[in-house]
């Protein structure tokens, strides 16, 4: 007997592999870094490279500089920032992963983080840490879905504004120190998210196929009605008419067979041949 993993009749489904895997990695890394490494892991490996005057200056001869261009997206400055980021990721990611596909979303996460890391290494003296670029990418993807229908979703506009406000508050210490790195970081994260979302929107065959299927079939209601009509048994008009005629002829000849004798049997045989 096959084992079914269920809880009170409900099965747990790993519905968004790329999104859930990314969230689990971020949570596990933060827990390990906080409990075992005393935040040294995040400071050395989960921070993006910087310009020449920064603490983690990008060096072409150092392989670790290239690794930091992506691994910084798995870090988090504090537990509150991590929880907020994971809420955004888990709310926005599954819907976009269902539309664009797991592989495309995973690639776009890497593209967004890589683009932001490269920009930070070119323009900022302080490091990035966190998945803000990935969240901006998902916000833009959700907006593009509605823009393709010639609509501007107010909800996602508010989400975009609120997330920028949260970024400003998180970088308040940097902004108050007299440097402009905090504002540049927000622009870099937006640019990274925009780059990843545009690339996913333009290159995703799954989204284009879904859009083409919806336009050709007229939506879910029309598809359901067509499936319901196709499931009904179909009987030809001429076949039904011929069957009724044969049945009527058979009953008439069967009733007159007692008076006509062998003539009625010949009529019955001819009607049966006609039915075949």
N, C-alpha and C positions, 0 to 999 in steps of 0.2 A: 504494500500500500504506500502510495506517495505521500510524503510529508508536506502538509500545507501550513505555511507560516501565516497564522491569522491571530487576531486579538478580538474576541467577542464577535467573530464572524466578519471582521474587517481585515483586509490584507494591506500590508505596508508595501508601497510601490516606490521604487527609486526612479521617480519620474523625470528628473533633470540631472543626468549624470555629471555634466560639466559644472553646472552651478553648485550642486551639492558637494562634489569633490573639492572644488575650490574653497567652499565655506568650511568644510571639515579640516582641510589642510591649514587654513588660516587659524582656526581655533586651536588645533593641536600644537602648532608651532608657537602660538602665543602662550599657551599653558606651559609647554616645556621650557620656553625661554624665561618665563616669570618664575617658575618653581625651581628649575635646575641651574640655569645659566645667569640668573640675576640681571636680565635684560642686556647681557653682553652679546648674545646672538643677534638681536635686532640692531644693535649699534654697529656691528661689524659686517653682517651679512645681509640684513634685511633693510638696508638703506641704499638709496641710489647713489651713483657716482656724482661728483660735483666738478666744477671748473678747477683750474690750477690752484687757486687760492683757498680751496675748501679743505675740509678734513679728510674726505674720501675722494681725493682728486683722481680723475680718470686717467689711467696710464695704458697706452696701447700694448705695452709689453707684459701687462699683468692680466692673466686670465680671469682673476676674481673680479676685475672691473666689468668685464662682459657679463658675468653671472649676475652681478648686482643690478644690471639694467632691467632684469625681469623679476628677480627674487624680492625686490623691495615691495612688490604688490602684495606679498603674503604677510607683510608686517603690519604693526599697529602701534601707535604711540601710547595708548592707554586702553584699559578694558572698556571704558565707555565708548571710545572711538570704534573699537572692534565690534561691539554689540550693535552700534548704529549702522556700521558698514554692512554687517551681516544681515540686518533687517532689510536694508535696501536691496542687497544682492538676492536674497531669497524671495522677495516680493516681485522683483522685476525679471529675474533670470529665467524661471521656468516657462513663462509665457513666450519669451523670445526664443528660448531653446526649442520649444515645440514648433515655432513658426520657421526658424532658420536652420535648425538641426544642431545636434550636439557638437559635431566636428567644427562647423563654422563658428559657433559661439566660443569654443575653446581656442580656436585660432585668433579670433578677434580679441579675446582677453589678452593673449600674448602680444598681439599687435599694439593694443592700447597701452599696455605697460611698457613695451619696448620703445614706442614713440615718445612717451612721457619721460622715460629714463634718459633717452638720448638728448632731448631738449633740456632736461635739467643739467646734464653733464656739460651742455654748451653755454648755459646762461646763469645758472645758480651756484652760489657758494655753499649753500646748505642742502642737505639730502632730503629726498622724498621718502616717505614710508607710509604704506597703506594702498588700498585698492580704489582710491577716488577716481582714477582714470577709467577703471572698469565700470564703476557705477555710472559715470557720465555717459559711457558708451551705451549702457542698457537704457538709460533715460532717453537718449537720442533715438535708439532703435524703436522704443515704444512710441515716440512722437512721429517717426517716419511712417509707422503703420497707419496712423490717423491722417497724416498729410497725404498719403497715397489716395485717400478717399476725399481729399479736398476739405479736410476739417482740421481745426486747430484745437487740440484738447486742452482745456483750461487746467485740468487736474495735473497734467504733466508739466505745464508751465509753472504751476505752484511748486511741484516737487523739485523742479530745476532751481527755482529761486531759493527755496528753503535749504536745499543742499549746499548752494553757494554760501548762504548765510552761515550754515554750520561750519563750512570750511574757513570762513573769515573768523569766526569765534575760536576755532581750534588753533588758528595761526595768529591769534591776537598778540601773543608775546613777541613773535617775530616782527609783526607790524609795528609794535610799540617800541622796538629797539632802534628804530631809525633806518632800517634797511628795507629794501623793496622786494626781498626774496619771497615774502609771504604772498604778495599780490601776483608775482610771477609764477609761483607754484600753482595758484588757482588757474591761471591762464594756461599753464602747461598741462594740467589735468584735463581741462576742457578740450584743449587741442588734441590730446591723446584719445579721449573718448570720441571726439568727432571723427578723427581719422579711422578708428576702428569701426564705428557704426556706418560710416559711408562705404567703407570697403565691404562690409558684410551685406549692406543693403544692395549694392551693385552686383555682387558676385554670387549671391545665394541662389542656386537653382531651385531649391525647395520652396522658397517664398514666391518665386515667379510662377512655379507650377501650381501652387495653391491659389494664387491670384487668378491665373488663367482658368483653372478649373471652376472657381466660384463664378467668374464672369460668363463662362460658357454654359454652365448648368443652372444659373439663376439662383444660387443660394441654397441653404439647407432645406427650406420648406419645399421648394420645387423638386429637389432631389428626393425628398421623402415621399412626395406625392407620386413621382415617377416610379419609385421602387414599389409603392403600394399597387399602382396600376399594373406593373409588370408581373407582380406575383399572382394576379387574378388569372384563372384558367380562361383561355381564349377558344371560342368555338366559331367555326366558319359559318356564315349565313347560309351558304348553299348546302353545306353538309347538314345543318340543322333542318333545312327545308326538305332535303332528300330523305332524311331519317323520318321526319313526320309523315311524309307521303308514303313511304314504304310501310310504316306502322299502320296507317289508315287503310292502305290497300290490303294488308295482311288480315286485319280484323274484319274487313268487309267480305273478303273471299272466304275467310274461316267461318263467317256466319252463314254464307250461302252454300257452303260445301255440302250440307245435308240434303239440299234440293238438287244441286247440279252434278253431284257425283265426282267423276274424274276430272271434269273441266275445272273445278275449283282447285284441285291439287296442282294442275299445270300452272294456274295463275299464281299460286303461292310460290311455286318453284321459280317462276320467272321474276317475281318480286324479290325473292331472296338473292338471286343472281344480281339483280339491279343494286341491291344493298351492298354486295361484295364489291 
